[in-house]
Structure formats: structure tokens, C-alpha cells
Amino acid sequence: MSAPIEVLGSGAAATTATERPVVDAADLDVWLTRDHLESHVLRGVDLQIAPGEIVGLVGESGSGKTVLGMSLLRLLPEGARPRVEGRIEVDGIDMLAAPEEALRELRRHRLGAVFQDPMTSLDPTMRIGGQLREVAESDGDAIELLGAVGVPEPKRRLRAFPHELSGGLRQRVMIAMAIAGEPRLIVADEPTTALDVTVQAQILDLLSKLCRDLGCSLLLVTHDLAVAAQIAQRVVVLYGGRIAEVAPTAALLEHPRHPYSAALLRSRLDVEMDVTRPLPTLHGEPPDPRDLPVGCPFAPRCEFARPDCEAALPSLDPGPGPGRFDACIRSEEIDLRPKRVELEPWVAPLVDPQAEDALVAAAVQVDAGSSSFWRRGSTVKILNGVDLRIAAGECVALVGESGCGKTTLVKAVAGLVETSGGALDVGDKSPQMVFQDAGSSLTPWLTSRELVEERLRSCGVPRAQRAERVEAVFAQVGLPAWAVDARPAQLSGGQRQRVAIARAIVAPPKLLLCDEPTSALDVSVAAGVLNLIGRLRRELGMAILFVTHDIAVARLIADRVAVMYLGRIVESGPATTVIADPVHPYTKALISSLPGSGGRIKLKGSPPSLFDPPSGCAFHPRCSHAREECATRPPRIVAVGDSRHEVDCVLAEEQG
């Protein structure tokens, strides 16, 4: 059985039944119009949030989560011609009847919003100080806000532009703006999706602390139940625009009552999962809001569905225990408590140490110049002497925080970045790459067929054979026949990523490069893509270099793990060994940041600047085990226990 998710939300402010809820939405229906077609995005939603309460709103993309959050703020896109029925009261204000001037005042002083990508919310042409002064009274207040959300050197950051800050710091700036008016409610829409596990844990801790300190409520919108469980007292599961289940967090994790909630729990990844078998997946697609089913929206995907499930829309009824509700007519009959799903074991991967290596990187160095006015003409070492060897058929995962050099190394291997030192050998076959965002890596005006045929043309495949090869590879990656002639915008995120994989493997490469291919996907969709990559690796005998910030993904997909920090590999070895028994303090901190790991190691500060790297061990300013010698003497790589387990740290030198 998977390791339990740790629930950390129990310390938030308690509420009583006599307190007026901060959010009171009832019978809420929302329609949006796109391309002249109206979609029924929310259907009869009831939601109450008490003062000081943290509620997790969970569901797949397309379930209506963001629309519900934006409805509470009355920030639905005008271009979609929103039509809203029902009631929404926030802090006693009727959000559907209030005039625009009153809404602006309410949003400024009593409501806060934190969005998924701060780069689309922050003005790229304005310095941080200028943007904060729009909500703060003075520079002093702005500095105080940045300090409250843990931004180091807040006075200096006022002069920075958004692109000069890391993803975690940009998100902290957004949170600072959200709390400027000491709000009664914060709506946080996927605030940690694109962040590293260490930064994710920091942001969740920060949101929880701010709710306690300010006494405000929080609606945390996320597709990941494990993220919601970190701080939420209560979870609301949304599917097809309807609430499927409501429950206290611990109760939902222990015993979900709706099949959809149970399916989301089964799809999550953790470091205790069985890596010898594929992940359980949730088959099918969410319903199209333009053509919703008459009955339960989950029935077409539900293994427990029967004919009467499709006859009428189930109501949200009370369940056993306080605060429990579910919309399933069979919830009393079926037992959905978490249990191991015994899928057929994987076929052992064909790793051939006797064959020519798929990749040999020796002392690879990549330098880059600065575009900053203040540092123009200076260079930084993005990669600083990286050694990495991947055997034929082997999968190696690169893990580490953003900015450590993972993507730069992959791009160097792909030939997209020039090296300034060392050597790279990928044999006589060009590696193929699958990027993080398939939507931006696929040409939008080409069909899926045309995208894949481009690769076949470049490989010299005769025109007469291309159509057959395209149809075969689409079947191989699990895409429906209609997707062959669809353009990227007509496909879901998971389908777009499968098209990108099909393009990469239609002429099987010796080495496949995957740069965070699942980080932007729902957990249920990500599980299917990971299973696909694992199966294709075995069928085609490919080696894989897999970049991820999620250590649970690394353990599932890889034979070996290499941990990077500031342009160097600081620990590498068999995935199960490194994750179960890490030696380097940085690896220990990464693993401790995983949801449910318990006893998180809090790193000091942020990763150092590449323009001014520390002397000695690059990690020593953040390391709780650092000694005087760590500040002056670079560590050397030594083997620990298993000769394949190597660590770049003085602690390893003593163990070795």
C-alpha cells in the first residue's frame, strides 16, 4: 500500500456553526461561451468556507476549479460572455449584485488572489517596487510585505524586474500583493504546480502561516490531492462542474466515498510505490461541458457504474461522519478504501552494459553571458564539470531545484546549447527530445499527422510508407484515430504530450531526452504518460535521460538518479538506493520536502547566484552539516557502499 499522505492542516483556526461563512455560494451555475458554443461549466455548486478555514478544491483540468475560484472573485473573463445564476456572498457582500466600484474596493481590501504563473500576473515592464506600491501605501510597507513572505533582501528586490527573480520568489511577490489589504479570503489557483518540491513546501508553509497570522480563509485550487492535504482542513472534489465529494481531509484520504476521489488517490505518486509495475491510471477523458451527460458525469469512466447511474444526476447527500457529503448513489455499497492495485509487472528493461553507451559526458562545461545591464560582459558557469554515463537501454533521472542546470545539460546533449568545455558523445544517432510544454513545442497550424511526418521526412522515409508509420505510432502511444488529423489546440494536455512522444519515437532513437514531460499535467494524466514512456522504453530498447523535480517520478521511471546542484552532480546511484538512503545533505532535503515524508529539512536561504558562486562546496552556505573546510576545499566524488553510489561531499569521504 502507498505511504499515507501527511495531513498538516489541523492547526488552522477553528470555526463554529454560529459564525457567518466568509464564502457562501449556493445553487451556482456558470456558462461560458467560446467559438459561439456555450459550455455549462458549473452546475448547482454549493460551497461554504468558514473564517480562518483552509479548503482544498481538487479535480482534473476542465472540472471547473478555476472557474469556481474566479466566480468567487467575480473575475470571469468578459470575452467568454459569462452567464451566472445562483448566489455568491463573500464576506457578506453579494458578488453578483455589487457594482464594479464596490467590487474593486472589496478586492483591494478584503480579497486576495495568487495565480499559477506569476509571470502572467506580474507586469514584465514594471519593477517589483512599482507593482507593490499599487497595493501598499509606501516603499516601507512594500519592504515589510516582502519580508513577511520571506523574500531575502527585500529592499534590493524592489528594483528588480519579474524576470530577474526565481519562480519561487515571483510567487512570494504575488502572495505579498495578495495579503497587502489583510484579506478575509485568498483564492490560490495552482500556486505550486510549476515549482520544485522544496519551493512548493515553502509556499504551502507560507500560505498556512499567513492564514493563521491574519485569520483569513484560503481556497487552495489544485489537481493534486497530496498538495491539498499538506495544509487543507477540508477537501472539495469537483468533477464535470459538479461537487463529487466533500470531507475533512484526513477522512477523505482514509476512506473516499466517491469513485472519482478514489481514482485520484490511486493515481498519485509517492516514494513507497511498487516500481516493478505500471501505475494505476484513470482511463477516459472528463466530460465535454458543451455536451454533458444526463446522469452522473463520472459514470462513463466509473468501474462501478450501472444503468441507473446514467439516468439522472445524483444529488450531494450527507455521508457518515461530520462534514461528509458525496454524490454517488452506490457510496453505501462499494468499499473504496485505498488498496494496492495489482497490475501485471513490467518486463525487465533491456539495459546492456556491454553495448556502446547511449551517452558519455565528461567534464562538460557550459558558460553563458549575462544580458543584465549591470553585469553585461560577464559570464557564468551553468554547468561546471559534469560527468555522466548512460548505458544502452538505461534510464537516468536528473533531479534538483530550478536553476541547477538540469535542462541546460539536456539541451547540450541534444545539441541545442554549445558546450565550452569537456566532451559529449551520443554515438551516431541524434537524440530526440520531449519538452515540458507540448503546447509550445508543437507547431500550432500543423496537424498531428504533419508533425510526425516531418520527422519521417528528415529520416529519409519514403512518402509511400509514411501514412502507415504515422497510424502505427499513434496506436502505439495510445491516441484515438481522430487525433491524427487534429491540431494541437484541439487536443488535451495529455494528448498533446503523446503526440510529442510519437514524433520523437516514430524513428526510434538510441537516446530519448525528456525535460519535465509530466510536471504540467494532472496527476491522473501524468500517470498515463509515465506508463507510456516506461512501456516504450522496454519495447524500443531506448535509453532515457529524464529531467524532473519530482523525486517520486524519478524513483518510478529511472534505474539511476543523478542529483544536481549549481551546475554539478552531487550524488548519483541506483534510484532505490539514493532515495531510500541518501548521503548528501542536499539530497536529504529534497526527499524530506515530498508530501507525506515527515520531518522536512528546511534549507537555509536560496540557491546562490551563478555570478557569485560560493568557494569550496557550493552547497555549504545552506547546509546544516557544513564545517570550516567546506567553505574552502571543494569536495571530491567518492563511492559509498555500492560502487555505483557516488557522492560529492566530505560526509561521503568519511563514510567511503
Residue pairs with C-beta under 8 A, 6 or more apart in sequence:
1 338
1 339
1 340
2 268
2 270
2 272
2 273
2 338
2 340
3 270
3 271
3 272
3 596
4 253
4 596
5 225
5 226
5 229
5 253
5 268
5 270
5 595
5 596
6 229
6 230
6 595
6 596
6 597
6 598
7 229
7 230
7 249
7 250
7 253
8 208
8 229
8 230
8 231
9 54
9 208
9 229
9 230
9 231
9 232
9 233
9 249
10 233
10 250
11 208
11 212
12 52
12 53
12 54
12 208
12 211
12 212
12 231
12 233
13 51
13 52
13 53
13 211
13 212
13 215
14 52
15 50
15 51
15 52
15 53
19 50
19 51
20 51
20 92
21 48
21 49
21 50
21 51
22 49
22 50
22 51
22 53
22 90
22 91
22 184
22 185
22 216
22 217
23 47
23 48
23 49
23 72
23 88
23 89
23 90
23 185
23 217
23 219
24 47
24 48
24 87
24 88
24 89
24 90
25 45
25 46
25 47
25 48
25 68
25 71
25 72
25 86
25 87
25 88
25 89
26 46
26 86
26 87
27 44
27 45
27 46
27 85
27 86
27 87
28 42
28 44
28 45
28 46
28 47
28 68
28 71
28 84
28 85
28 86
28 87
28 88
29 40
29 42
29 43
29 44
29 45
29 84
29 85
29 86
30 40
30 41
30 42
30 64
30 67
30 68
30 71
30 76
30 82
30 83
30 84
30 241
31 38
31 39
31 40
31 41
31 82
31 83
31 84
32 38
32 39
32 41
32 67
32 76
32 77
32 80
32 81
32 82
32 83
33 39
33 80
33 81
34 80
37 290
38 83
38 290
39 288
39 289
39 290
40 241
40 289
40 290
40 292
41 64
41 67
41 241
41 289
42 64
42 67
42 68
42 71
42 241
43 240
43 241
43 242
43 292
43 313
44 86
44 242
45 64
45 68
45 86
45 238
45 241
45 242
45 243
46 243
46 316
47 55
47 68
47 236
47 243
49 55
49 185
49 217
49 219
50 217
51 184
51 215
51 217
52 211
52 212
52 215
52 216
52 217
53 217
53 218
53 233
53 234
54 207
54 208
54 211
54 217
54 218
54 220
54 231
54 232
54 233
54 234
55 217
55 218
55 219
55 220
55 232
55 233
55 234
55 235
55 236
56 220
56 222
56 225
56 227
56 228
56 229
56 231
56 232
56 234
56 235
56 236
56 249
57 65
57 68
57 69
57 219
57 220
57 221
57 222
57 228
57 235
57 236
57 238
58 65
58 222
58 223
58 224
58 225
58 228
58 235
58 236
58 237
58 238
58 264
59 65
59 223
59 237
59 238
59 239
59 244
59 264
60 223
60 239
60 286
60 522
60 524
60 525
61 223
61 286
61 492
61 493
61 522
61 525
62 286
62 289
62 492
63 238
63 239
63 240
63 241
63 286
64 238
64 240
64 241
64 289
65 189
65 221
65 222
65 223
65 238
66 189
66 190
66 221
67 76
68 221
68 238
69 187
69 189
69 219
69 221
70 76
70 77
70 187
70 189
71 84
71 88
71 95
72 88
72 90
72 95
72 185
72 187
72 219
73 90
73 95
73 107
73 111
73 113
73 187
74 88
74 95
74 96
74 98
74 103
75 113
76 82
76 84
84 96
86 96
87 94
87 96
88 94
88 95
88 96
89 95
90 106
90 110
90 111
90 184
90 185
91 106
91 110
91 111
91 184
91 185
93 102
93 106
95 103
98 106
107 113
108 135
108 181
109 181
109 182
109 183
110 181
110 183
110 184
110 185
111 183
111 184
111 185
111 186
111 187
112 177
112 178
112 179
112 180
112 181
112 183
112 185
112 186
112 187
112 216
113 178
113 186
113 187
113 188
113 189
114 171
114 174
114 175
114 178
114 186
114 187
114 188
114 189
114 191
114 207
115 121
115 174
115 189
115 190
115 191
116 189
116 190
116 191
116 193
116 194
117 194
118 162
118 167
118 170
118 171
118 173
118 174
119 162
119 163
119 170
121 174
122 128
122 131
122 162
122 170
122 173
122 174
123 131
123 162
124 161
124 162
124 163
125 161
126 161
127 158
127 159
127 160
127 161
128 146
128 157
128 158
128 159
128 160
128 161
128 162
128 165
128 173
129 139
129 142
129 158
129 159
131 173
131 177
132 142
132 145
132 146
132 158
132 173
132 176
132 177
132 180
133 139
133 142
135 177
135 180
135 181
136 142
136 145
136 180
139 158
141 180
142 154
142 158
142 176
143 154
143 155
143 158
144 154
145 176
145 177
145 179
145 180
146 154
146 157
146 158
146 172
146 173
146 176
147 154
148 176
148 179
148 210
149 172
149 173
149 175
149 176
149 179
149 206
149 210
150 172
150 202
150 206
151 157
151 169
151 172
151 173
151 176
152 605
152 606
157 165
157 169
157 173
162 170
162 173
164 372
165 173
166 199
166 402
166 403
166 606
166 607
167 194
167 195
167 199
167 402
168 195
168 196
168 199
168 202
168 203
168 402
168 606
169 606
171 191
171 192
171 195
171 199
171 203
172 203
172 206
174 191
175 191
175 203
175 206
175 207
175 210
178 186
179 186
179 210
179 214
179 216
182 214
182 216
183 214
183 216
184 216
184 217
185 216
185 217
185 218
185 219
186 207
186 210
186 211
186 216
186 217
186 218
186 219
187 218
187 219
187 221
188 207
188 218
188 219
188 220
188 221
189 221
190 221
190 222
190 223
191 203
191 207
191 220
192 199
192 200
192 203
192 204
192 222
192 227
193 222
193 223
193 519
193 520
194 519
194 520
195 203
195 402
195 549
196 400
196 401
196 402
196 549
197 549
197 550
197 551
197 590
197 593
197 594
198 401
198 589
198 590
198 593
198 603
199 401
199 402
200 227
200 593
201 230
201 593
201 600
202 602
204 227
204 230
204 231
205 231
207 218
207 220
207 231
208 230
208 231
210 216
211 217
211 218
218 231
220 227
220 228
220 231
220 232
222 228
223 522
223 523
224 268
224 523
225 235
225 252
225 253
225 264
225 265
225 268
225 523
226 268
226 270
226 595
226 596
227 595
228 235
228 249
229 235
229 249
229 253
229 595
229 596
230 595
232 249
233 248
233 249
234 246
234 247
234 248
234 249
234 323
235 245
235 246
235 247
235 248
235 249
235 252
236 243
236 245
236 246
237 243
237 244
237 245
237 246
237 252
237 258
237 260
237 261
237 264
238 244
239 260
239 286
239 297
239 298
240 286
240 287
240 289
240 292
240 293
240 297
240 298
241 289
241 292
241 297
242 297
242 313
242 316
242 327
243 316
243 325
243 327
244 258
244 260
244 261
244 298
244 326
244 327
244 328
245 252
245 256
245 257
245 258
245 260
245 261
245 325
245 326
245 327
245 328
246 316
246 323
246 324
246 325
246 326
247 256
247 257
247 319
247 321
247 323
247 324
247 325
247 326
248 321
248 322
248 323
248 324
251 321
251 323
251 324
252 261
253 265
253 338
254 337
254 338
255 336
255 337
256 262
256 265
256 336
256 337
256 338
257 319
257 324
257 326
257 328
257 331
257 336
258 298
258 326
258 327
258 328
258 331
258 336
259 298
259 302
259 303
259 304
259 328
259 334
259 336
260 298
260 302
261 336
262 336
262 338
263 282
263 301
263 524
264 282
264 523
264 524
265 338
266 280
266 282
266 338
266 341
267 279
267 280
267 281
267 282
267 523
267 524
267 526
267 527
268 523
269 279
269 523
269 526
269 527
269 550
269 552
269 553
269 556
270 552
270 594
270 595
270 596
271 551
271 552
271 555
271 579
271 591
271 594
271 597
273 279
273 552
273 555
273 556
274 340
275 555
275 556
275 575
275 576
276 345
276 346
277 342
277 343
277 344
277 345
277 346
278 343
278 344
278 346
278 531
278 534
278 535
279 527
279 528
279 530
279 531
279 556
280 341
280 343
280 527
281 524
281 527
281 528
281 531
282 301
282 524
282 527
283 301
284 300
284 301
285 492
286 297
287 293
287 297
287 300
293 299
293 300
293 310
294 310
294 311
294 312
294 313
295 308
295 309
295 310
295 311
295 312
295 313
295 314
296 302
296 305
296 309
296 310
296 313
296 314
296 327
296 328
296 329
298 305
299 305
299 309
299 310
300 310
302 309
304 330
304 334
306 330
308 329
309 329
309 330
314 327
314 328
314 329
315 327
316 325
316 326
316 327
317 325
317 326
317 327
318 324
318 325
319 325
319 326
319 331
346 534
346 538
347 538
348 538
349 393
349 394
349 395
349 537
349 538
349 559
350 393
350 538
350 541
351 391
351 392
351 393
351 394
351 559
352 391
352 392
352 393
353 391
353 392
355 391
355 392
355 393
356 392
356 427
357 389
357 390
357 391
357 392
357 425
357 427
358 390
358 391
358 392
358 393
358 394
358 426
358 427
358 510
358 511
358 543
359 388
359 389
359 390
359 413
359 424
359 425
359 426
359 431
359 511
359 543
359 545
360 388
360 389
360 423
360 424
360 425
361 386
361 387
361 388
361 389
361 409
361 413
361 422
361 423
361 424
361 425
362 387
362 422
362 423
362 424
363 385
363 386
363 387
363 421
363 422
363 423
364 383
364 385
364 386
364 387
364 388
364 409
364 412
364 419
364 421
364 422
364 423
364 424
365 381
365 383
365 384
365 385
365 386
365 419
365 420
365 421
365 422
366 381
366 382
366 383
366 405
366 408
366 409
366 412
366 417
366 418
366 419
366 420
367 379
367 380
367 381
367 382
367 420
368 379
368 380
368 382
369 377
369 378
369 379
370 376
370 377
370 378
370 379
370 380
370 611
375 611
378 611
380 610
380 611
381 567
381 610
381 613
382 405
382 408
382 567
382 610
383 405
383 408
383 409
383 412
383 419
383 567
384 566
384 567
384 568
385 421
385 422
385 568
386 405
386 409
386 422
386 564
386 567
386 568
386 569
387 569
388 396
388 409
388 562
388 569
388 572
390 396
390 511
390 543
390 545
391 543
392 510
392 541
392 543
393 537
393 541
393 542
393 543
394 543
394 544
394 559
394 560
395 537
395 543
395 544
395 545
395 546
395 557
395 558
395 559
395 560
396 544
396 545
396 546
396 558
396 559
396 560
396 561
396 562
397 546
397 547
397 548
397 553
397 554
397 557
397 558
397 560
397 561
397 562
397 575
398 406
398 409
398 410
398 545
398 546
398 547
398 548
398 562
398 564
399 406
399 548
399 549
399 550
399 551
399 554
399 561
399 562
399 563
399 564
399 590
400 406
400 549
400 563
400 564
400 565
400 590
401 549
401 565
401 590
401 607
402 549
403 607
403 610
404 564
404 565
404 566
404 567
404 607
405 564
405 566
405 567
405 568
406 515
406 547
406 564
407 515
407 516
407 547
408 417
409 564
410 433
410 513
410 515
410 545
410 547
411 417
412 418
412 419
412 424
413 424
413 426
413 431
413 511
413 513
413 545
414 431
414 433
414 513
415 430
416 433
426 510
426 511
427 510
427 511
429 509
429 510
429 511
430 509
431 509
431 510
431 511
431 512
431 513
431 545
432 503
432 504
432 505
432 509
432 511
432 512
432 513
433 504
433 512
433 513
433 514
433 515
434 497
434 500
434 501
434 504
434 512
434 513
434 514
434 515
434 517
435 441
435 500
435 515
435 517
436 515
436 516
436 517
436 519
436 520
437 520
438 488
438 493
438 496
438 497
438 499
438 500
438 517
439 488
439 493
439 496
441 500
442 451
442 488
442 496
442 499
442 500
443 451
443 488
444 487
444 488
444 489
445 487
446 454
446 487
447 484
447 485
447 486
447 487
448 474
448 479
448 483
448 484
448 485
448 486
448 487
448 488
448 491
448 499
448 502
449 467
449 470
449 484
449 485
451 499
451 503
452 470
452 473
452 474
452 499
452 502
452 503
452 506
453 466
453 470
454 503
455 503
455 504
455 506
455 507
456 465
456 466
456 469
456 470
456 506
456 507
457 466
459 507
461 469
461 507
469 506
470 484
470 506
471 481
471 484
473 502
473 505
473 506
474 481
474 483
474 484
474 502
476 502
476 505
476 536
476 539
477 498
477 499
477 501
477 502
477 505
477 532
477 536
478 498
478 528
478 532
479 495
479 498
479 499
479 502
483 491
483 495
483 499
488 496
488 499
491 499
492 525
493 520
493 521
493 522
493 525
494 521
494 522
494 525
494 528
494 529
497 517
497 518
497 521
497 529
498 529
498 532
500 517
501 517
501 529
501 532
501 533
501 536
504 512
505 512
505 536
505 540
505 542
508 540
508 541
508 542
509 542
510 542
510 543
511 542
511 543
511 544
511 545
512 533
512 537
512 542
512 543
512 544
512 545
513 544
513 545
513 547
514 533
514 544
514 545
514 546
514 547
515 547
516 547
516 548
516 549
517 529
517 533
517 546
518 525
518 526
518 529
518 530
518 548
518 550
518 553
519 548
519 549
519 550
521 529
526 553
530 553
530 556
530 557
533 544
533 546
533 557
534 556
534 557
536 542
537 544
544 557
544 558
546 553
546 554
546 557
546 558
548 554
548 557
551 561
551 579
551 590
551 591
551 594
552 594
554 561
554 575
554 579
555 561
555 575
555 576
555 579
558 575
559 574
559 575
560 572
560 573
560 574
560 575
560 578
560 644
561 571
561 572
561 573
561 574
561 575
561 578
561 579
562 569
562 571
562 572
563 569
563 570
563 571
563 572
563 578
563 584
563 586
563 587
563 590
564 570
565 586
565 607
565 618
565 619
566 607
566 608
566 610
566 613
566 618
566 619
567 610
567 618
568 618
568 648
569 648
570 584
570 586
570 587
570 619
570 647
570 648
570 649
571 578
571 582
571 583
571 584
571 586
571 587
571 645
571 646
571 647
571 648
571 649
572 578
572 645
572 646
573 640
573 642
573 644
573 645
573 646
574 642
574 644
574 645
577 641
577 642
577 645
578 587
578 645
579 591
582 588
582 591
583 640
583 645
583 647
583 649
583 651
583 652
583 655
584 619
584 647
584 648
584 649
584 651
584 652
585 601
585 619
585 623
585 624
585 625
585 649
585 651
586 603
586 619
586 622
586 623
588 601
589 601
589 602
589 603
591 597
592 598
592 599
592 600
592 601
593 600
593 601
601 624
603 622
604 621
604 622
604 623
604 624
605 621
605 622
607 622
608 614
608 618
608 621
614 620
614 621
614 631
615 631
615 632
616 629
616 630
616 631
616 632
616 633
616 634
617 623
617 626
617 630
617 631
617 633
617 634
617 635
617 649
617 650
619 626
620 626
620 630
620 631
623 630
625 651
627 650
629 650
630 650
633 650
635 648
635 649
635 650
635 652
635 653
636 648
636 653
637 646
637 647
637 648
638 646
638 647
638 652
638 653
638 656
639 645
639 646
639 656
640 646
640 647
640 652
640 655
640 656
641 655
646 652
647 656
